[in-house]
Amino acid sequence: MPNAFVDSNLLIYAADESLPIARKTNIAREVLRQRELWISIQVLNEFTVNARKKLTLSPKEWQLWLDRLLLFSITPLNTETFLTALAIHARYQLSHWDSLIIASAHESACSIVYSEDMNHGQSYDGVQVINPFL
């Protein structure tokens, strides 16, 4: 299986401890069981903000999820990522944040981005978006 990049929305669904467990939570957790998954510092930041706002995790539960996520391969954000994202934004009219996701995936040699926020099946410079919830 090729390297794949995971957007923050999957991490939020995976960390949702609400009962009964939602369909999207089960799917997100299944995706996260794959090998060769990458996330970026941006994705960790988005998870951190949204886990506090949207989920009712205790600080201990939130930290356990963060500890697990730090085991993924992590792409740093740097000047090259930023410049690549600007070019992707101009070429495809994606938001700046989604362009950073695609740029990070590209830098990590990922051919897939799992996300529900971008166009399913669309390829951006060799990186294809897959919405696992469809």
Buried (B, 14 or more C-beta within 10 A) or exposed (E): EEBBBBBBBBBBBBBBEEEEEEEBBEBBBEBBEEEBBBBBBBBBEBBBEBBEEEBEBEEEBBEEBBEEBEEBEBBEBEEEBEEBBBEBBEEBEBEEBBBBBBBBBBBBBBBBBBBBBBEEEBEBEEBBBBBBBE
